[in-house]
């Protein structure tokens, strides 16, 4: 069963504070790479369709603010994986936000109090 070795790795990591397989910064870069490239398909979809109606403006605004704060935090602590991933993620997120506002004329309606689900 795969869970037993995985559980052993988790216990080792929790006990020692380091990964038995990779240096912790390498693990950070791998995690950062995975979470950062996750936005590329959304950006490609918006560009190809020239539509961002399926993108939530409030969600991406809050997400962009959060990523900005993570970037500031990464700079403050000097963490290269945090700085690199959040710089790229912020660029992708802001690109999606820009296209949302450019392609979706009613996008700002989502920010109004009591906004209802927009009809397709």
DSSP file (Angstrom, degrees, kcal/mol; ACC not computed):
  #  RESIDUE AA STRUCTURE BP1 BP2  ACC     N-H-->O    O-->H-N    N-H-->O    O-->H-N    TCO  KAPPA ALPHA  PHI   PSI    X-CA   Y-CA   Z-CA
    1    1 A X     >        0   0    0      0, 0.0     4,-0.6     0, 0.0     3,-0.5   0.000 360.0 360.0 360.0 138.6    0.0    0.0    0.0
    2    2 A X  H  >  +     0   0    0      1,-0.2     4,-1.6     2,-0.2     5,-0.2   0.715 360.0  70.0 -76.4 -21.1    1.3    3.4   -0.9
    3    3 A X  H  > S+     0   0    0      1,-0.2     4,-2.8     2,-0.2    -1,-0.2   0.838  89.7  61.1 -68.7 -32.7    0.1    5.2    2.2
    4    4 A X  H  > S+     0   0    0     -3,-0.5     4,-1.9     2,-0.2    -1,-0.2   0.950 108.2  40.7 -63.2 -51.0    2.5    3.5    4.6
    5    5 A X  H  X S+     0   0    0     -4,-0.6     4,-2.0     1,-0.2    -1,-0.2   0.900 116.3  52.2 -64.0 -36.7    5.7    4.9    2.9
    6    6 A X  H  X S+     0   0    0     -4,-1.6     4,-2.2     1,-0.2    -2,-0.2   0.914 108.0  50.6 -63.5 -42.4    4.0    8.2    2.5
    7    7 A X  H  X S+     0   0    0     -4,-2.8     4,-2.5     1,-0.2    -1,-0.2   0.882 108.1  53.9 -62.2 -37.9    3.1    8.4    6.1
    8    8 A X  H  X S+     0   0    0     -4,-1.9     4,-2.5     2,-0.2    -1,-0.2   0.898 108.2  49.0 -63.1 -41.0    6.7    7.5    7.0
    9    9 A X  H  X S+     0   0    0     -4,-2.0     4,-2.8     2,-0.2    -2,-0.2   0.900 110.9  50.3 -64.5 -41.2    7.9   10.5    5.0
   10   10 A X  H  X S+     0   0    0     -4,-2.2     4,-2.7     2,-0.2    -2,-0.2   0.918 111.8  47.6 -63.6 -43.6    5.4   12.8    6.6
   11   11 A X  H  X S+     0   0    0     -4,-2.5     4,-2.4     2,-0.2    -2,-0.2   0.923 112.9  48.9 -63.9 -44.1    6.4   11.7   10.1
   12   12 A X  H  X S+     0   0    0     -4,-2.5     4,-2.8     2,-0.2     5,-0.4   0.931 113.5  46.7 -59.5 -46.4   10.1   12.1    9.2
   13   13 A X  H  X S+     0   0    0     -4,-2.8     4,-2.6     1,-0.2    -2,-0.2   0.920 113.6  47.8 -63.2 -44.3    9.5   15.6    7.8
   14   14 A X  H  < S+     0   0    0     -4,-2.7    -1,-0.2    -5,-0.2    -2,-0.2   0.877 116.4  44.4 -64.8 -37.3    7.4   16.6   10.8
   15   15 A X  H  < S+     0   0    0     -4,-2.4    -2,-0.2    -5,-0.2    -1,-0.2   0.901 126.8  26.4 -75.2 -42.1   10.0   15.3   13.2
   16   16 A X  H  < S-     0   0    0     -4,-2.8    -3,-0.2     2,-0.2    -2,-0.2   0.694  93.8-130.4 -97.3 -20.6   13.2   16.6   11.6
   17   17 A X  S  < S+     0   0    0     -4,-2.6     2,-0.3    -5,-0.4    -4,-0.1   0.602  77.8  88.3  79.0  10.6   11.8   19.7    9.8
   18   18 A X  S    S-     0   0    0     -6,-0.4     2,-0.3    -5,-0.2    -2,-0.2  -0.977  81.2-106.5-140.4 155.9   13.5   18.6    6.5
   19   19 A X        -     0   0    0      3,-0.5     5,-0.1    -2,-0.3    -9,-0.1  -0.594  15.0-148.6 -80.4 136.1   12.7   16.4    3.6
   20   20 A X  S    S+     0   0    0     -2,-0.3    -1,-0.1   -11,-0.2     3,-0.1   0.678  98.0  41.6 -74.8 -14.9   14.4   13.0    3.4
   21   21 A X  S    S+     0   0    0      1,-0.3     2,-0.3   -12,-0.1    -1,-0.1   0.828 122.1  14.8 -99.9 -38.7   14.3   13.2   -0.4
   22   22 A X  S    S-     0   0    0      2,-0.0    -3,-0.5     3,-0.0    -1,-0.3  -0.951  82.9 -94.1-137.2 151.9   15.1   16.8   -1.3
   23   23 A X    >>  -     0   0    0     -2,-0.3     4,-2.1     1,-0.1     3,-0.6  -0.435  46.7-114.0 -60.2 146.4   16.6   19.9    0.3
   24   24 A X  H 3> S+     0   0    0      1,-0.3     4,-2.1     2,-0.2    -1,-0.1   0.824 115.1  54.4 -60.2 -34.5   13.7   22.0    1.6
   25   25 A X  H 3> S+     0   0    0      2,-0.2     4,-2.1     1,-0.2    -1,-0.3   0.887 107.4  50.7 -67.7 -36.3   14.4   24.8   -0.8
   26   26 A X  H <> S+     0   0    0     -3,-0.6     4,-2.3     2,-0.2    -2,-0.2   0.910 108.9  51.6 -63.7 -41.6   14.2   22.5   -3.8
   27   27 A X  H  X S+     0   0    0     -4,-2.1     4,-2.5     1,-0.2    -2,-0.2   0.899 108.8  52.1 -60.4 -40.5   10.9   21.2   -2.4
   28   28 A X  H  X S+     0   0    0     -4,-2.1     4,-2.6     1,-0.2    -2,-0.2   0.895 108.4  49.9 -62.4 -41.8    9.8   24.8   -2.3
   29   29 A X  H  X S+     0   0    0     -4,-2.1     4,-2.5     2,-0.2    -2,-0.2   0.892 111.0  49.1 -65.7 -38.9   10.7   25.4   -5.9
   30   30 A X  H  X S+     0   0    0     -4,-2.3     4,-2.3     2,-0.2    -2,-0.2   0.935 113.5  46.1 -65.6 -45.7    8.9   22.3   -7.0
   31   31 A X  H  X S+     0   0    0     -4,-2.5     4,-2.4     1,-0.2     5,-0.2   0.916 113.3  50.3 -61.5 -43.0    5.7   23.3   -5.1
   32   32 A X  H  X S+     0   0    0     -4,-2.6     4,-2.1     1,-0.2     5,-0.2   0.901 109.1  51.6 -62.7 -41.9    6.0   26.8   -6.4
   33   33 A X  H  X S+     0   0    0     -4,-2.5     4,-2.5     2,-0.2    -1,-0.2   0.936 111.1  47.6 -60.2 -47.4    6.4   25.6  -10.0
   34   34 A X  H  X S+     0   0    0     -4,-2.3     4,-0.7     1,-0.2    -2,-0.2   0.924 115.7  42.7 -62.3 -46.4    3.2   23.4   -9.7
   35   35 A X  H  < S+     0   0    0     -4,-2.4    -1,-0.2     1,-0.2     4,-0.2   0.808 115.3  50.7 -73.5 -27.9    1.1   26.1   -8.1
   36   36 A X  H >< S+     0   0    0     -4,-2.1     3,-1.6    -5,-0.2     4,-0.3   0.934 107.9  49.1 -74.9 -46.9    2.3   28.8  -10.5
   37   37 A X  H >X S+     0   0    0     -4,-2.5     3,-1.2     1,-0.3     4,-0.6   0.659  91.0  82.9 -69.7 -12.1    1.8   26.9  -13.8
   38   38 A X  T 3< S+     0   0    0     -4,-0.7     4,-0.4     1,-0.3    -1,-0.3   0.738  88.5  54.2 -61.6 -21.5   -1.7   26.1  -12.7
   39   39 A X  T <> S+     0   0    0     -3,-1.6     4,-2.1    -4,-0.2    -1,-0.3   0.617  87.1  80.2 -88.8 -13.2   -2.8   29.5  -13.9
   40   40 A X  H <> S+     0   0    0     -3,-1.2     4,-2.7    -4,-0.3     5,-0.2   0.921  89.4  51.8 -63.3 -45.2   -1.5   29.1  -17.4
   41   41 A X  H  X S+     0   0    0     -4,-0.6     4,-2.3     1,-0.2    -1,-0.2   0.894 110.5  49.7 -59.6 -37.3   -4.4   27.1  -18.7
   42   42 A X  H  > S+     0   0    0     -4,-0.4     4,-2.3     2,-0.2    -1,-0.2   0.924 112.3  47.1 -65.1 -43.9   -6.9   29.7  -17.4
   43   43 A X  H  X S+     0   0    0     -4,-2.1     4,-2.3     2,-0.2    -2,-0.2   0.918 112.6  49.1 -63.9 -44.0   -4.9   32.5  -19.1
   44   44 A X  H  X S+     0   0    0     -4,-2.7     4,-2.7     1,-0.2     5,-0.2   0.906 110.8  51.3 -61.8 -42.1   -4.7   30.6  -22.4
   45   45 A X  H  X S+     0   0    0     -4,-2.3     4,-2.4    -5,-0.2     6,-0.3   0.916 110.3  48.0 -62.3 -44.3   -8.4   29.9  -22.3
   46   46 A X  H  X>S+     0   0    0     -4,-2.3     4,-1.5     2,-0.2     5,-1.0   0.920 114.1  46.8 -63.7 -43.6   -9.3   33.5  -21.7
   47   47 A X  H  <5S+     0   0    0     -4,-2.3    -2,-0.2     2,-0.2    -1,-0.2   0.930 114.3  46.6 -65.0 -46.0   -7.0   34.7  -24.6
   48   48 A X  H  <5S+     0   0    0     -4,-2.7    -2,-0.2     1,-0.2    -1,-0.2   0.904 120.8  37.1 -64.4 -42.2   -8.3   32.0  -27.0
   49   49 A X  H  <5S-     0   0    0     -4,-2.4    -1,-0.2     2,-0.2    -2,-0.2   0.649  95.2-139.0 -84.4 -15.0  -12.0   32.7  -26.3
   50   50 A X  T  <5S+     0   0    0     -4,-1.5     2,-0.3    -5,-0.2    -3,-0.2   0.888  72.1 102.8  52.5  39.4  -11.6   36.4  -25.9
   51   51 A X      < +     0   0    0     -5,-1.0    -2,-0.2    -6,-0.3    -1,-0.2  -0.991  46.0 178.9-150.3 141.8  -14.0   36.0  -23.0
   52   52 A X    >   +     0   0    0     -2,-0.3     3,-1.8    48,-0.2    52,-0.1   0.005  45.3 122.2-130.2  27.1  -13.5   35.9  -19.3
   53   53 A X  T 3  S+     0   0    0      1,-0.3    65,-0.1    50,-0.1    -1,-0.1   0.795  74.5  55.2 -62.6 -28.1  -17.2   35.5  -18.2
   54   54 A X  T 3  S+     0   0    0     -3,-0.1     2,-0.5     2,-0.1    -1,-0.3   0.399  90.5  92.3 -87.2   5.0  -16.3   32.2  -16.4
   55   55 A X  S <  S-     0   0    0     -3,-1.8     2,-0.6    41,-0.1    -3,-0.1  -0.863  76.9-131.8 -99.7 129.4  -13.7   34.0  -14.3
   56   56 A X     >  -     0   0    0     -2,-0.5     4,-2.2     1,-0.2     5,-0.2  -0.709  11.2-158.9 -83.1 117.3  -14.8   35.4  -11.0
   57   57 A X  H  > S+     0   0    0     -2,-0.6     4,-2.5     1,-0.2     5,-0.2   0.933  91.2  49.1 -63.1 -48.3  -13.6   39.0  -10.5
   58   58 A X  H  > S+     0   0    0      1,-0.2     4,-2.4     2,-0.2     5,-0.2   0.904 111.5  50.9 -59.4 -38.9  -13.9   39.1   -6.7
   59   59 A X  H  > S+     0   0    0      1,-0.2     4,-2.6     2,-0.2    -1,-0.2   0.939 113.0  43.7 -63.0 -47.5  -12.0   35.8   -6.5
   60   60 A X  H  X S+     0   0    0     -4,-2.2     4,-2.4     2,-0.2    -1,-0.2   0.826 112.1  53.7 -71.6 -30.0   -9.1   37.0   -8.7
   61   61 A X  H  X S+     0   0    0     -4,-2.5     4,-2.1    -5,-0.2    -2,-0.2   0.958 113.6  41.8 -64.4 -49.7   -9.0   40.4   -6.9
   62   62 A X  H  X S+     0   0    0     -4,-2.4     4,-2.5    -5,-0.2    -2,-0.2   0.901 114.6  51.9 -63.2 -40.7   -8.6   38.7   -3.5
   63   63 A X  H  X S+     0   0    0     -4,-2.6     4,-2.7    -5,-0.2    -1,-0.2   0.924 109.1  49.9 -61.9 -44.2   -6.2   36.2   -4.9
   64   64 A X  H  X S+     0   0    0     -4,-2.4     4,-2.3     2,-0.2    -1,-0.2   0.879 110.3  50.2 -63.8 -38.3   -4.0   38.9   -6.4
   65   65 A X  H  X S+     0   0    0     -4,-2.1     4,-2.2     2,-0.2    -1,-0.2   0.936 111.7  48.6 -63.2 -45.5   -4.0   40.8   -3.1
   66   66 A X  H  X S+     0   0    0     -4,-2.5     4,-2.3     1,-0.2    -2,-0.2   0.908 111.2  49.0 -60.9 -43.2   -3.0   37.6   -1.3
   67   67 A X  H  X S+     0   0    0     -4,-2.7     4,-2.4     2,-0.2    -1,-0.2   0.888 108.9  53.9 -64.6 -38.8   -0.2   36.8   -3.8
   68   68 A X  H  X S+     0   0    0     -4,-2.3     4,-2.3     1,-0.2    -1,-0.2   0.917 109.7  47.6 -60.0 -42.7    1.1   40.4   -3.5
   69   69 A X  H  X S+     0   0    0     -4,-2.2     4,-2.6     2,-0.2    -2,-0.2   0.894 110.3  51.5 -66.4 -39.8    1.2   39.9    0.3
   70   70 A X  H  X S+     0   0    0     -4,-2.3     4,-3.0     2,-0.2    -1,-0.2   0.893 109.1  51.9 -62.0 -38.9    3.0   36.6   -0.1
   71   71 A X  H  X S+     0   0    0     -4,-2.4     4,-2.4     2,-0.2    -2,-0.2   0.931 110.1  47.5 -63.4 -45.6    5.5   38.3   -2.4
   72   72 A X  H  X S+     0   0    0     -4,-2.3     4,-2.3     1,-0.2    -2,-0.2   0.917 113.3  49.3 -60.2 -43.2    6.2   41.0    0.2
   73   73 A X  H  X S+     0   0    0     -4,-2.6     4,-2.4     2,-0.2     5,-0.2   0.927 109.9  50.8 -61.0 -46.1    6.6   38.3    2.8
   74   74 A X  H  X>S+     0   0    0     -4,-3.0     5,-1.9     1,-0.2     4,-1.2   0.888 110.8  48.5 -60.7 -40.3    9.0   36.3    0.6
   75   75 A X  H  <5S+     0   0    0     -4,-2.4    -1,-0.2     3,-0.2    -2,-0.2   0.915 110.6  52.3 -64.4 -42.4   11.1   39.4    0.0
   76   76 A X  H  <5S+     0   0    0     -4,-2.3    -2,-0.2     1,-0.2    -1,-0.2   0.889 117.6  35.7 -62.3 -41.1   11.1   40.2    3.7
   77   77 A X  H  <5S-     0   0    0     -4,-2.4    -1,-0.2    -5,-0.1    -2,-0.2   0.552 107.8-123.1 -91.8  -6.8   12.3   36.7    4.7
   78   78 A X  T  <5 +     0   0    0     -4,-1.2     2,-0.8    -5,-0.2    -3,-0.2   0.831  50.7 161.5  72.9  32.6   14.6   36.3    1.7
   79   79 A X     >< -     0   0    0     -5,-1.9     4,-2.5    -6,-0.2    -1,-0.2  -0.777  26.3-162.8 -91.5 110.0   12.9   33.1    0.4
   80   80 A X  H  > S+     0   0    0     -2,-0.8     4,-2.9     1,-0.2     5,-0.3   0.898  88.4  50.7 -60.8 -43.7   13.8   32.5   -3.2
   81   81 A X  H  > S+     0   0    0      1,-0.2     4,-2.3     2,-0.2     5,-0.3   0.917 113.1  46.3 -61.7 -40.3   11.0   30.0   -3.9
   82   82 A X  H  > S+     0   0    0      2,-0.2     4,-1.9     1,-0.2     5,-0.2   0.911 115.8  45.7 -67.7 -41.8    8.4   32.3   -2.4
   83   83 A X  H  X S+     0   0    0     -4,-2.5     4,-2.0    -9,-0.2     5,-0.2   0.950 116.1  44.8 -65.9 -49.7    9.7   35.4   -4.3
   84   84 A X  H  X S+     0   0    0     -4,-2.9     4,-2.0    -5,-0.2     5,-0.2   0.942 116.6  43.7 -62.6 -49.7   10.0   33.6   -7.6
   85   85 A X  H  X S+     0   0    0     -4,-2.3     4,-2.8    -5,-0.3    -1,-0.2   0.911 115.9  46.1 -66.8 -41.5    6.6   31.8   -7.5
   86   86 A X  H  X S+     0   0    0     -4,-1.9     4,-2.2    -5,-0.3    -1,-0.2   0.808 109.3  55.3 -75.0 -27.2    4.6   34.7   -6.3
   87   87 A X  H  X S+     0   0    0     -4,-2.0     4,-1.8    -5,-0.2    -1,-0.2   0.948 115.1  39.0 -64.0 -48.1    6.2   37.1   -8.8
   88   88 A X  H  X S+     0   0    0     -4,-2.0     4,-2.4     2,-0.2    -2,-0.2   0.913 116.2  51.1 -69.6 -43.0    5.2   34.9  -11.7
   89   89 A X  H  X S+     0   0    0     -4,-2.8     4,-3.0    -5,-0.2     5,-0.2   0.896 109.3  51.3 -62.4 -40.2    1.8   34.0  -10.2
   90   90 A X  H  X S+     0   0    0     -4,-2.2     4,-2.9     2,-0.2     5,-0.2   0.912 109.1  50.8 -63.5 -41.7    1.1   37.7   -9.6
   91   91 A X  H  X S+     0   0    0     -4,-1.8     4,-1.7     2,-0.2    -2,-0.2   0.929 114.1  44.1 -60.2 -45.9    1.9   38.5  -13.3
   92   92 A X  H  X S+     0   0    0     -4,-2.4     4,-2.1     2,-0.2    -2,-0.2   0.925 114.9  48.5 -65.1 -44.6   -0.4   35.7  -14.5
   93   93 A X  H  X S+     0   0    0     -4,-3.0     4,-2.4     1,-0.2    -2,-0.2   0.912 111.9  48.2 -63.8 -43.9   -3.2   36.6  -12.1
   94   94 A X  H  X S+     0   0    0     -4,-2.9     4,-2.6     2,-0.2    -1,-0.2   0.836 109.1  55.1 -66.7 -31.5   -3.0   40.3  -13.0
   95   95 A X  H  X S+     0   0    0     -4,-1.7     4,-2.3    -5,-0.2    -2,-0.2   0.921 109.2  46.7 -64.5 -43.8   -3.0   39.3  -16.7
   96   96 A X  H  X S+     0   0    0     -4,-2.1     4,-2.4     2,-0.2    -2,-0.2   0.910 112.6  50.1 -64.8 -41.9   -6.2   37.4  -16.2
   97   97 A X  H  X S+     0   0    0     -4,-2.4     4,-2.3     2,-0.2     5,-0.2   0.927 110.1  50.2 -61.0 -45.5   -7.7   40.3  -14.2
   98   98 A X  H  X S+     0   0    0     -4,-2.6     4,-2.0     1,-0.2    -2,-0.2   0.927 113.0  45.8 -58.8 -45.9   -6.8   42.7  -17.0
   99   99 A X  H  X S+     0   0    0     -4,-2.3     4,-3.1     2,-0.2     5,-0.4   0.858 108.6  56.9 -68.3 -34.4   -8.4   40.5  -19.6
  100  100 A X  H  X S+     0   0    0     -4,-2.4     4,-2.0     1,-0.2     7,-0.2   0.942 112.0  41.8 -59.0 -47.0  -11.5   40.0  -17.4
  101  101 A X  H  < S+     0   0    0     -4,-2.3    -2,-0.2     1,-0.2    -1,-0.2   0.823 117.5  48.2 -70.8 -30.9  -12.0   43.8  -17.4
  102  102 A X  H  < S+     0   0    0     -4,-2.0    -2,-0.2    -5,-0.2    -1,-0.2   0.921 122.1  30.4 -75.1 -44.7  -11.2   44.1  -21.1
  103  103 A X  H  < S+     0   0    0     -4,-3.1     2,-0.8     1,-0.2    -2,-0.2   0.775 112.2  62.8 -88.9 -28.0  -13.4   41.4  -22.4
  104  104 A X    ><  -     0   0    0     -4,-2.0     3,-1.8    -5,-0.4     4,-0.3  -0.829  58.5-173.0-107.5  99.4  -16.2   41.3  -19.9
  105  105 A X  T 3  S+     0   0    0     -2,-0.8     3,-0.3     1,-0.3    -1,-0.2   0.759  87.3  48.3 -62.8 -26.4  -18.1   44.7  -20.0
  106  106 A X  T >  S+     0   0    0      1,-0.2     3,-1.4     2,-0.1     4,-0.5   0.220  77.4 112.1 -98.5  14.6  -20.2   43.7  -17.0
  107  107 A X  G X  S+     0   0    0     -3,-1.8     3,-1.6     1,-0.3     4,-0.3   0.873  71.7  56.1 -58.7 -41.7  -17.3   42.5  -14.8
  108  108 A X  G >  S+     0   0    0     -3,-0.3     3,-1.4     1,-0.3     4,-0.4   0.698  90.4  74.8 -69.5 -15.6  -17.5   45.3  -12.3
  109  109 A X  G X  S+     0   0    0     -3,-1.4     3,-1.1     1,-0.3    -1,-0.3   0.799  85.1  66.7 -62.1 -26.9  -21.2   44.4  -11.6
  110  110 A X  G <  S+     0   0    0     -3,-1.6    -1,-0.3    -4,-0.5     5,-0.2   0.719  96.5  55.2 -66.0 -20.3  -19.8   41.4   -9.7
  111  111 A X  G <  S+     0   0    0     -3,-1.4    -1,-0.2    -4,-0.3    -2,-0.2   0.585  84.2 103.3 -90.4 -10.8  -18.3   43.8   -7.1
  112  112 A X  S X  S-     0   0    0     -3,-1.1     3,-1.6    -4,-0.4    -3,-0.0  -0.469  85.6 -97.4 -74.5 142.7  -21.6   45.5   -6.3
  113  113 A X  T 3  S+     0   0    0      1,-0.3    -1,-0.1    -2,-0.1    -2,-0.1  -0.322 109.8  16.3 -58.2 136.7  -23.4   44.6   -3.1
  114  114 A X  T 3  S+     0   0    0      1,-0.2    -1,-0.3    -4,-0.1    -3,-0.1   0.685  86.5 173.7  74.3  18.2  -26.1   42.0   -3.7
  115  115 A X    <   -     0   0    0     -3,-1.6    -1,-0.2    -5,-0.2     2,-0.2  -0.345  19.9-143.3 -61.6 135.7  -24.7   41.1   -7.1
  116  116 A X        -     0   0    0      1,-0.1     2,-0.1    -7,-0.1    -1,-0.1  -0.537  33.5 -76.4 -95.5 165.0  -26.6   38.2   -8.6
  117  117 A X        -     0   0    0     -2,-0.2     2,-0.2     1,-0.1    -1,-0.1  -0.404  54.2-119.4 -59.1 128.1  -25.1   35.4  -10.7
  118  118 A X        -     0   0    0     -2,-0.1     2,-0.3   -65,-0.1    -1,-0.1  -0.507  23.8-123.8 -73.2 139.5  -24.5   36.8  -14.2
  119  119 A X              0   0    0     -2,-0.2    -1,-0.1     1,-0.1    -3,-0.0  -0.619 360.0 360.0 -83.0 141.6  -26.4   35.0  -17.0
  120  120 A X              0   0    0     -2,-0.3    -1,-0.1   -66,-0.0   -67,-0.1   0.503 360.0 360.0 -67.8 360.0  -24.4   33.6  -19.8
